[in-house]
Amino acid sequence: MRNYLEFWGGLLAAAVLGTGVLASDIETSAGPMRITAVATGLEEPWAIAFLPDGSVLITERGGRLLRLTDGKTTPISGLPEVAVKGQGGLLDVMVPQDFETSREIWLSYASKAKGGLATAVGKGRLSADASRLEDFRTLFVGEGYSGERHFGSRLVEAADGTIFLTTGERGTGPQGMQAQNPALAAGKIIHLRRDGSPATHRAGWLPGVYSLGHRNLQGAAIAPDGRLLTVEHGARGGDELNSIKPGANYGWPVITYGVDYSFLPIGEGSAKPGMEQPLHYWDPSIAPSGLMIYSGKLIPEWAGDIFTGSLNSGFISRLDPDSAVEAGYAEEQIVADETGRVRDVVESLAGEIWFLSVIDGALYRLRPVP
């Protein structure tokens, strides 16, 4: 795998900077980039979000919310009860656009529910000293399942202040049709107002369900034109980048570009009337996680490009919407020793690309070599 990827992302050098921070220089399509560790010693980190003051919030699946300031992490108290089982735990963190006045922090997480475990979302106010979440309220809980896989889950705020929550189909396999049932939360995108009430209503659908037919959505972002983009896991192949439309059906488990882990076919093929096609698909699977549309602030060559991490192939994927290929968009695979199992990718306030490595338990930043 490393030989296959080295053209774009081979490791060129590792150097200890004058500050004593270990860094790696790699070659990319936009020139040499430096990867520097920002925080280490994290325990299965899941998501990152920036506060307006430049400090960083980090979730760990085991149930800790950390604040990173000046290279040091401190835990934040006041979190909800989190079910840490299987793939479940504390998942995404989202800072709304009006944080400076609302002080709200949103979290998604696995929660106990009737019938087993469910994907849940809630919010609290960050205290003035940033040490705790005050008055945390659970706002939405999906139905419970006995399995411990495929919770989703990402949170993203639309321009109008409403919130999108992505869920997984809960690992029910290709024979399970929960993702196709609009009366259930599993395998859906849920649309909420800031008070937690449903922002979308359709007759016969669970209030709040915005789109259906998803497998396991682990990345979401709002594009500059206002579209909601998501990435979701397929089975053996068939990972997808989708542009989400209200009321649309994205096909799982009826259509997919992948096959079952047993190599048997899934559903009815890769297309069907009334079901959406992805903008891009991966075969073989990369297990995409995290999603970011880059502004071009620090690296103009990548303006408008789409970044997602890979949980199984050791790279960050950069998709260029201006270059079409058979699978959708032309892809650059950014590879370094630090890019093993990348769970989240975000753009910092300064235009750097920050990412979480599950294997290293570390937060890194990527920027041009000075």
N, C-alpha and C positions, 0 to 999 in steps of 0.2 A: 504493500500500500504506500509506503514512504517513497519508493522510487517513482511510482506513478504520479505522486503529487509534487515532487520537488521542483518542477519547472517553475511554478508560481510561488511556492512558499518555502523552499528549502532553507534550512537554518544556515546562515552565513557565518555568524560569529556570536560568541557570548562574552560579555565584558563586565567587569565590576566597575561601576561608575565611581567618581570621586566621592559621592555621598555614601558609598558602601552598599548601594542597592544593586542587586543582580539584574542585569538586563540582557536581552537578546536582540540582535539585529537580523532582519529577514528581508528578502527581496520580494517586491510585489509589483503589480502592473502600474502603480502610482509612484514607484521608486522605493528606496530603502526605508523601512519602518523599524522603530524600536519598540519592543515590548518590555514593560517594566512592572514589577510586582508592586501593587499598592497595599494589599493586605494579605497576610498568610495565616495559617492555623485555623481556617474556617472549617466547620463540620457540615459537609454536604450542603454547600450554599445553593440557593434556588433562584433568588431574584435580587436585583439592585434597583434603587431609585434615588434620584438626586433631590436634595432640599435646596431652596433658593440661596442659602448661605454657602453652598458648595459642599456641605457634608453629605454623606452617603448612607442610605438605609440598606441593610442586607438582611435577607431572611435565610435561615437555616431550616432545612426540612424537619429537623428534630424539635423545632418549636421556639427557637430564639430569634428575636428581632434585634439587630445590632445597629448602632450608629457609629460611623467611621469619621473621625475628625483628626486631622494632623497625624495620620498614620496609626492612630489608636482606636480600638473598638470598645464600646461600652454597651451593655445590654439595656433594652428598654422594657419596662414592666407594663402590666395592665393588659396583657394579651388575652384572647379568648381561649377556651379549652380546645386544644388541638388533638385530633386522633392521629397519632404517629404509628401507622401500620402499613406494611407493604410499600406502595408508592405514595401513600398519603402522608400528610404532615402540614407544616406551615409552608405555603407556596408563594404566591405573588404579593408584591407590595406596590402601591400606586399613590403618588402625591398629586392631588388635584391642582388645576391651574390657579385656583384662588387660595392656595395654602396660606399665604401671608395674612389673610384675614380669617379664614375658616379654621386653620391649624389641623385640618382633617388628614388622617392617614387611613387608606383602605387596604385591607388584607383579604386574600383568599386562602382557604385552608380546608383540610379534610375534617369532617365533624361527625360525631355520632348522630344517627337519625333512626327513625323507625325502619326496621328491616336491615340495618347494618350501618354503612358509612356513606356519607354524601359530600359533594362539593358545596362549600358555603362561602359567603362573603359578608364582611362587616366593616365597620369604621369606628375610629375613636379620634379624640383630639390630642395632639402632642402637647405635653405640658410645656410651660415657659422655659423650664430648664432642660427640656428634651430628654427627660429620664423615664417618662411613662406615657401610656395612652390613657386618657381620661374618658370615662363614660362610654366605653366600647360597647357597641350594639351590633348584634348579628342581624343582617338585613335580608338575607336570602339563603335558604337551605334547599338543595335538591332532594329528590327521593333517595332513600337508603338502599344499598345493595350489599350483599354478603361479601363480594369480592373486594380486593385491596389494590386494584390497578386502575389506571386511566382516569384520574380525577381532572384532567386539564392541567393547569388552569392559569389564565392570564386575565389581567384587568387593564382596560384602556379607557381613557376619557375622550369623548367626542367633542367637537368644537362647541356644541350647545350645552356642555356640562353634564350630559347623560353618560352613563357608564355601561361598558360592555364587559361581560364576564364570559369566558370560554369554559366549557366543560368537556369531559371525556365520556365515551359511551360505556365506561366502567368495565372494559375488558370482557364483554360478554361473548366475543368471538363472532365469526361471520354468520352464524346461525341466529344471533340475537338481533332483534329489530328495534331496540329501544331508540336508536338514533333516528329512526324513521317515524316514530310516534310523537306527534307535536304536543301531546298532552303530558309528556315527560320532559324532565330537564336534562337527562343524559344525552350526550352527543349533540349539544345545541350551543348556540350563542344566546345569552340572556341579556336583555336590555333593561336597565334600571334608571330611575330618577335618583337624584342625590339623597332623597329620604328613604330610598330602598323600594319604593313602589314601582310596579311595572311601567315601563315607558312605551311598550308595544303591546297591542291587543289585537287578536284575531279570533274569530269565532271557532270554537272547538280546539283551540290551542291553549296550552298553559300560559297564563298571563306572563308577559315578559319574553317569551320565546321569539327570537328575531330571525333565526335561520336554523335549519336542521340538516341531518345526514352527515354529521361529522364523526370522526373516530376518536382522536385524542389531540385536542388543540393545545399546543404548548408555546405558541407565539402569536402576538397580536400587536398591531400598530396602526395609527392613523396616517394615511398618506397626505402629502401637501394639498391634494385636490379634495380632501375630506373623505375619501374611501377608507373603509375598514379592510385591512389586509390581515390574513392569518396564515400560519403554517400548522399542519397537523400530521401526525404519524400515520402512515399506512401500516400494513402488515409486513410481508416480505416484499419490499418495494411498494411504490404507490404513495410515498410521502407527497404532500401537496402544498403549494402556495395558492391561496384563493383570494379573490376580491369578493367581499360579502355584500349581497343585496338583500334587502328586507323580504322575508317570506320565501326565500329561495331554498332549494334542496340540493345539497352537495354530494349526495349519492351513497354514502356508506350505509349498509354494506351491499347495496345493490350494484353499484359500479365502482371500479377501482382500477388503477394501473398496476396493482400488485397481485400477489397470490398469497394463499394461506401459508403459515409456517411449515405445514406438511407438504407444500408445493401443489396442493389441490387448488382448483380455481375458486374464486369468490364471486358470488352473485351472478350477474348477467353479462359481464364484459366491462369495457371501459367507457361506454357511452349509452345514454338512454334519453329519449325525449322527456323534457321537463326536469332534467337534472343537470346541474352546472358542470362545466369543464374547468379544471384548474388553470391558473396563469402559467404555472410551472409544476412539473412533477419530477421526483427522483426515483430512479430504478437502476441500481439497487438503492435501498433505503439508506438515508443518513441520520434518521431520527432527529429532525430539526427541533430546536428549542430556542426561545427568545426570538424577537423580530425587531428590526430597526430599519427605518428609511433614513439614509444619511443626508444631512443638509449640505455638505460640501464646505462647511465653515473652515476647516483646517486642511482638508484634502480635496481641492476643487474637482479633481479628476473623477471622484466618486460621488459627486452630487446627484441625488435622486436614486442611487443604487440601494439595493435591498440586502440586508445582512441577517443571517441566522446562524446559530451555532449547530454543531453536530455532536450528538451524544454517543455515536458509535464509530466514527471514522477519523477523528483527530484533526479537524480543521474548522475554520469559519468560512461559510459560503457567502460569496458576494455575487449577487445576480444583477445583471445589467439590463434594465427594461428596454433599452434602445437597440439591443442586439438579439435577434430572434434565432432560436435553434429549434430542433424537432421537439424537445421536451419543454420548450417555453422560452427561457432566457439564457443567454450565454453566462457561464459560471466561472468564477475564479475561486480556487480553493486556497485559502490562506493558512499555511501550515507552519507550525513551530513546535518546539518541545512543550510549550505552555498551552497548546490548543487541544489537549486531550479532554474529551467529554465536556464541551462548552454548553452550559445550561442557560446563560442569559447574555445578551449583547445589547448595549445601550450607547447612546452618544452623550458625552459629558457636556457641561455648560460651555467648555472651551473648544468643543468640536473634536475631542479625542474619542477613540472607540474603546470602551471599557467592556470587559467580559469576565465571566465567572468560570473557573475550571473546577469541576467536581473532583477529578482525580487528585489535583494538587491541593484542593481546599484553599484556593487563592483567588484574589481579584487582581486583574491585570489591566493595564492601559496600553493602547497602541497609538503611536503618533509618528510623524516623519522624523527621521534622524536629523538632528540639528546640523 
